[in-house]
Structures are given as C-alpha cells and as structure tokens.
C-alpha cells in the first residue's frame, strides 16, 4: 500500500456509494484496463474495517461469481483506493429500475439467484458471511455474468460454530435472528445471507420495497403477493429461503439442488435476454448523457454570446457599421426564434396607445398613430407567416429593455448588471429601420440606456458621501481621544 494511486489509477465517472465509501469508474494506467475504484476514507472507516475488506477480496475474489480484486493503494490525503473488476452491466437494482414493469421474468430471477448461490456456497464454505446481500450489491457484467460485490460489512467467522452478535447491514433485508440481536442476547451466522437472498428474489419479482421494513419481525415469513402468478418451484424455493428458524433454513449448497435453479433451461438464451436489456439501458443512458452535454454546450454558447455582446457595448447602435458587427456576432451562435403569435400584435397596439397618451400632440394624432400601429401589427402578423418578424421582436425587446431601465432606478446595487442586460436586449434587436415606428423607438432605447448610468453615478456619489462622512467622524473621534488623554496627563 505504499504506492500512490494517482500514479497507477485514474478516476472517472462517479458510479455510487455513501458516506463511508465512493465508487468510480476508472482507468488502470499500467494495464490500460477499465476498472472500478472504491475510495475509502480513513476518517469514516477504521483501519481494521479497511484491512478486513481488502483481505476478503484478496483471498476469495478468484471465484467466478465474486468481483475480481486488482490491488489496493494508499493515498496521502487519508484515503485508500481499491481497484476491482468493473461491472458494466450495472446492479440488479439498476436492472429492475430500468425495466418497464419494474419487475423481472422468473427465468431471469432463477439465473441470477443460481449465480449468487454459487458465490455464497464458496464464501460460507470458507466461513465468510457477506451480511449485506441485496440488489445493489449484486452486479452484472456487460455479457450478463453475475458478480457479488461490496464486502465492506463482510466478516469471517473464527470457527464452524462461531457466530456474530452485532447486527449490521440493511434493516429491510435483516433476518429474524439479526433483529433478535437488537432486543436480546442472540447471535447469527451464514444463514442470514440466505434470508437476504430470499427477500432479494421477492424484490426482483414484485418490485422495490413491497414487503415493509420489518418483514423479518412478522410472525409469518414474507411470501409473494400473488402466488398463482409464479411457478410452484419458485414459491417452494422462497419457502426454504425464508424460514424464520435459521436451523431449518436451507443452506446455499442445498438450495443449489432445488428444482427452481437446478432445472433452469436455455441459460444462454436467458443471458442473451438480460444482455439485450443491459444494452438498451446503456443506450438510453448514453442518449440522456448526450442530451445533457448538448444542453450544457448550448448554455456555454449562450454565456459566450453574452460576453461577446458585453464586449461590444461601446459600439454605437445608430452606426450601421456597428450594427452590422453586432449582428455578425449574434448570427454565429443565436438561432432564429419561432414565429410570433397574435399576442405580439396586440402588444404593439397597446404600446402605440400608451405612447399617444404621453405625447404632447393632439389626441387625433395619437389615434392616427394607434391606427398606424394596428396596420403595422397586421403587417407584422402577415410577415411572420413568411418568416419576417423582426419588427415585432425589436419592439418586444425594447419593451424589456425599458423594464430593465426602470428597475435600475429602484435598485442601484444591480445597475451594472441591468445595463448589460438592457444592452444585450438592444443588440439582439433589429437595427434596420423598416418603419417609422422602429425608427422612433430606437431613440427611446438610447434614452433608456442612459438611465442605468445615471443611477450608477448617483449611487457612487452617495457611497462617496457616506465614506467621507465616516472618515470625518473617525478623525474627529480620534482627535477627541487625543485631547482627552492630553488633558488627563496635564491635570495629573
């Protein structure tokens, strides 16, 4: 454990874990293999617990149904990295979650249970108890091979008649004898793994968490809710796994001889079906990740565009050359918006009414302007059908800029940010003066953009006044303290 893991292992995507350990998909730099890297914190795990897990993996991971162990490495930051076989098919919980019915076919269950029993037979023969057997800790490789993983709570018995007294693991999968350890002086052994396997089989058949937390405490052992839906062999197998008395509960060796797993037919076809499901799940995850990357790329492009527009804020919007430069920047990354609906035309008409109410010209002229605005709205609606809605876009964005300008008057702390937003709205608008309305509103925006600057300067002036007053008070108090000290010394 003297070698630094960072020189041999490279961490990749986070796979799963909890407070005590985290598992990553990684890369072995020497062998160029994809591996699973379990990172254990020495703050959350004692050296005894870490060493116990490493020793179990070292000694018993050569079995075909137990995850392979590649090595352990000590990190200077109080961590231990364990390199193991990477199971690209995910866990049984993943398989259940990503199946449309959230349940598995009986043939799939029989195959998975059979492979886990092989691992348990090997471990129990060597007096090793897993103590946390559940769907999350049963993994699949990409070719649908089954692996038992996560030996963080596993422990080896001292002898054939030895037992444990401390209950550990996941309470949902606790055997009755483990519950008794909480309330009385009881003990448990290898058979607790068999109970957990029976609960896992029901979870695969009926979905997650259908039995309730305290199923191990009930007077009657848990069973399938609709027994007739499943084969007699499956119901019989569960009956042997879920005997409340561990003395009469089946062992891994005995259960491997049960017809439910012994008489499984067409194993290769079953594996092919599971493998196909694994492929579908991976494809769906890949598409989801790809969509996520595209979204992130779009957000980054949007921020880059904002930055470039902000850098162009000193360009004069009345200058056609400057307008062409800004439009060239925006056309690189901003896609055309969807067509506007009739509500945009109504906004134009209402805006014309407001402008006519505030003007000093006669009311009749205001009505004419409103009428002209209605005509312009109709033209905009017709033009939107042909893909030319820039005038509507211009007026809407100018209205947004006006809102930003008014907000700047109320809150001087965000003047700079509001100014940039207003500027972005202006630069995203169309500077081509296609109508008299667009030409007149452009001058209004320039007035709006002056407001944040004025508010900012006013805020700076007020801040300077406060600072100067504070400094004056500080110097006055200092001088008063000096005089009082001088007077005290003189009188003394």
N, C-alpha and C positions, 0 to 999 in steps of 0.2 A: 504493500500500500504506500510505498514511498514515491512512486511516480505521479507527477501532476497529471490529472485527467485532461486538462486543456491541450496537452501536447499529443494526446492519442485520440481523444473523443471530441466530437463537435456537436453541440446541442442544436436540435432543430425545432420542429413544432411541438407545442405542449399537447400531451395526449390525455393526461388525467392525474389524479392524486388528491391529497388532502393536506392537513396541517403538518403531518409528520414526514411526508414524502411527496415528491412530484416526479412524474414520468414523462420523458420527452422522446420523440423520435430523433435519432441521432445518426452520426456517421463515424465509423471507425477509420481513422486516418491511415493506419498501417495496413489493414486488410481490405479497405475500400468497401466494407460491408455496411448495410443499413442495420442499425441496432436500436434496441430500446434502452434508454439510460434512466435509471432510477436514482434520483438525487435525494439523499438522506441528510437531514440537518442534525448535527450533534447536539444542538440545543433542545430539540424535540424528541430525540431518541438517545437512550443510554448506550454506552459502548458495548454493554452486554447484549442488548437487543440487536444492534447492528451486526455484531460478530456472529450472533446466533443465526440470523437470516443468511449471512454470507456462507457460513459453514454448511447449512442445509442445502443451499444452492450448489455449492462446490461438490458435496458428497452425493447428491441424489438427482441432479439435473440431467443426467445422461439417459434417463428414461424417455421414451418417445413421446409420452403424453405430459411431460413436465418441461417447462420453458428452459432452454439451454442457457448456461452461465458462461460468460466470456471473460470476466475479470472484475476486480474492484480497485478503485483508485481514490487516494486521499487528496482532498482539496485543502489548501491553506486557510480558506475562509470558513473552516468549521463544517465542511460537507464531505460526504463520502458518495462517490459515484459508482453505481453497479451497472455494468454493461451486460445485457441479456439479449436473447433472441427477440427480434421484432415480429410481432404477430399482426400482419397487415390486414387480416380479416375482421379485426375488432373483437369486442367481447360478446358474450351471449346476450347481455343486456342490450347492446347495440343492435344485434340481430333481431331481437324481439321488438325493440322500439321502431325499427325501420321496416318492419313487415306490416302490410296494410291492415291485417286483422289484429295486430299486436299479440299474436299467438303463433306457435309453431306446429307444423304437422307432427303426427305421432311418430312417423318414421324418423324424422329429424331428431326428435327428443330421444328416441331409443338409441340412435347412433351417438349422440353427444353423451348421454348417460353411460353408455358402454365404455367410451374412451376415458371418461373421468374415473369410472370404477377401476380401470386398469392402473391409472396413476395412484389411486387410493390403496389398491391392493399392494402395490410396491412400497408406498410410504408406510402403511400400517405394519407391513412385514418387518420394516426397519424401525418400528416404534415411533414414527414421526406422525404427529397429528396436525392437520392444516389449521383448524379452528376458525377459519373464516371463509368457508366454502359457500359461494353464491355466484350468480350470473356474471357479476362484474369481474370475478376472479377466474373465470373460465374463458379462455381466448381462442380465437381461430386464426390459422394462417391463411394466406391467400388461396391455397389449394384445399381449404376446408379441413385441415388437420386440427385436432383439438389439443390444447395445452392448458395445464393447470398453472396459474401464476400467483404472484404476491404471497410470499411466505413470511411477511413481516410479523405475523402473530403465531406462526408455527413454532412448535416446540417438540423436542424429543423426550420420550419417557425414559426413566432410568432403568426400568425392567418390565418384564411381561405383566406383572401385577401392580405396576405403579399407576398413578392417576394424578389428575390436576384438580386443584380446589378453587382457583381463581377463574371466574367466567370472563372470557374475552371474546371479541368478535362483534357481529351484528345481531342485536336482540331479536329481530324478525326471524332469524334462522337458528336461534338458540334451541337446543334440545331440552326436553323436560329436566334432565339431570343437571344441566347448566343453570336453569332457573332455580333449582333446589339449592345450589351453592350460594345463592344470594340470600336465601331465607333460613338456611340451616347448614349444619356441617355435613355437606355431601361432597361427592367427587365425580369426575367423569373421565372417560378415556377416548379411544379411537372411534367408538360408535357414534360420537357426536357429529362426526363428518357425514355419516350415513343419513342421520336425520336431516341435516342441512341439504344433502343431495336430494332427498325426497321433496323438501319444500321447494327447491330449485326446479324440480321436474313439474310441480304444480304451477309454478310461475310461468314456465315455458308453455304450459298447456292452456292456461287461463288468463295470462297477462300479469302485470306487475301488481303486487300488494293487494291481493284479493282475500287473503286469509286473516288479516288483522295482526297487530303487533304481538299479542300474547297468545298466539296459537299453540305454543308449547306448554301453556299452563292450563289449557282446557281439559276437561275430564275425558272427552273423546278426541282422538287424534284427527287432524285435518284430512279431508278427502277431496276428490274432485266434485264440483257442484252438480254436474250432470254426468253421472257415471255411464249412462247409456250411450253417451256420445263417443266414448272411448272403448278400447278393446278390454276384454276380460283380463288379458295378460298385464296390461298397464295398471288396471285397478289393483290386481293382485300384487304387482311389484311395489306399488306405493304402500300397500298394507304392510309389507315386510320392512320397508324403509322407515315407516312412521310408527313403529311400536313404541309405546311410552316407556316400557321397561327395556333398558339397553341390553339386558341379559338375553332377551329373546329376539332382539332386533337383528336383522340379517347383517352379516359381515360383507366386505367388498368381494371377497373370494366366493362366498355363497351366492351373492346376487349376480355375479357374472354368469352363473349357471342357470339363472332364471330365464324362462322362455321369451320374456319381453326383450331381452338383449341378445340372448343366445341364438334365437331363431330369426334375427333380423335378416331380411332378404334384400338383394340388389343394393349392397352397400355402396358400390361405385356410383350407381345412379343417384342415391341419396346425397353422396358427396358432391356430385355434379350439380344437383339442385341447389344445395347450400352455396356452392361456389358461384353459381349464377346469381343468387341473391346478393352475395358479397360484392360481385361486380356491379350490380345495379345500385347498391348503396354507395359504393365508391364513386360511381359515375355521377350520382345525384349530388354527393358532397363536392365533387370536383366542379360541377356546374355552379353550385352555390358559391364556392370559393372564387370561381372565375367572375361571377356576377358581382361579388363583393369587391374584387380587385378593380373591376370596371367602375364601380361606384366611387371607390377611393380615387382612382385616376381622374374621374370627372370632377370630384371635389378639388383635387390638386390643381387641375386645369382652371377651374373657376377662380381659385385663390391666385394663381399666376396671372390670370387675366385682370383681376382686381389690382394686383401690384403694378402691372404694366400701365393700366389706366391711371392709377395714382401717380405714377412717374410722369405721365403726360398731362398732369393737372394744370401746368403753367401754359399750355397751348391755348391760343385764343379761339373760342368756338365760332367767332364771327369770320375767322380767316378760313377760306375754303381749303387752303393747303393743309392747315392744322386739322380741319375736319377730315380730310382725306387720309391723313396719317392715323388718326384715332380709329376711323372706320376700318383701315387696313389692319390695325392691331386686333380689333374685335372680330373681324371676319375669319381670323386664323383659328379661333377656338370656340366662338359662340355660334351655335346652330340657330337657324330661323325658328321663330316661335310659331305655335299653332295659330290658326285663324281666330280672329276676334269674333264674338257673337254680338247680337243686337244691343246688349247692355252697354258696350263701349260707345255706341252711337248716342245712347241716352245720356251718358256721362258728358259727352261733348256738348249736347244741347243744354244740359243743366249748367255746365261751365260757362257757356255763352250768356245764359240768363244772369248768372252772378256777375260776370264782367260788365254787362249792360247796366245792372243796378248800381254798380260802383262808379261808373263813368260820369263825367260832367256834361255829356252831350244829351240832347233831348231823348225822351222816352221812345219816341217814334224811331229814332236811330237805333236804340237798343233793341227794339222789336225787329228792325231790319237785320241787325247782327244775329239775333236769335234765329230769324228765318234763314239767314245765310248759313248759320251753324247747322240748322236742320238739313239744308241742302247738302252741306259738306258731310254731315253724318250719313246721309243717304248715299253720297258718292263713295264714302269710305266703306260702307257695307257692301256696295256693289264691287268696289275694288278688292275687298277681302276675298270675294269669291274667285278672283283671278290671282290671288297671292300677293296683292299690293296693299298692305295695311299699315304702312309706316307712319302715316299722319296720326292715326289713332294711337299707335304705340308712342309717338312723340308726345302727344298731349297727356296721355296717361302717366308717362314717366316724368313729365314736367310737373304734373299734379303731385306725384310722390316726392319730387324734389322740393316743392313748396311746403309739404308737410314736414320734411326734414328741416327746412329752414325755420319754420315756426317752432319746432322742438328745440332748436339751438338757442332760441331766445329764452326759453324757460330753463334750460339746464346748461350752464356754461362749462361744466366738467366734461361734457362729451362733444364740445364744439368741433374739435379736430376730426373726430370720427364721423360726425354728421356731415361735415363739409366734404369729406372724401366720398361718403355715400351719395350726397347730392351731386357731386361731380361725376361719379360713376353713372348715376341715372342720366345725367345730361349727355355724357359721352356715348352712352348706349342708345341715345335717341337719334333720329334722322335730322341732320342739319340742312338738308336740301329744302329750299323754300318753295314748296309746291303750291301753297295757297297763301292768302293774306293772313289767315288765322295762324298758321305755323310761323309766319314771319313776325307777327306781333308778339306771340307767346315766347319767342326766343329772347326778346329783350327783357321780358318779365323774369325769365330764369336767371339772367345775369344780375338782376336786382336781388333775386332770392339768394344767389350765391354770395352776395356781399354781406348778408345778414350774419352768417356764422363768423366771418372775420371780425365784424364789428362787435359781436357778442364776445368773441375771444379776447379782443383787445380790451374791452370793458372789464372782463374777468381778470385779465392780467393787471390792469390798473388797480382794481380793488385789492388784489392779492399784494401788490407792492405797497399800497397804503397800509394794509394790516401789518406787513413786515416792518415798515418804517416806524409805525406806532409802537410795535412791540420792542423794537430796538431802543426807541426813545425812553420807554418805560424802564427797560433793563438798565440803561446807563444812568437814568435818574435815581433808581433804587440803589445802584452801586455807589453813586456819589453820596447818597444819604447815609449809607452804611459807613462809608469812609469818614464823613463828617462826625457821625456819632462816635466812632472809635477814637477819632482825634480829640473830640471834646471830653470823652471819658478819661483819656490819658492826661489831658491838660488839668482837669479838675483833681485827678488823683495826685 
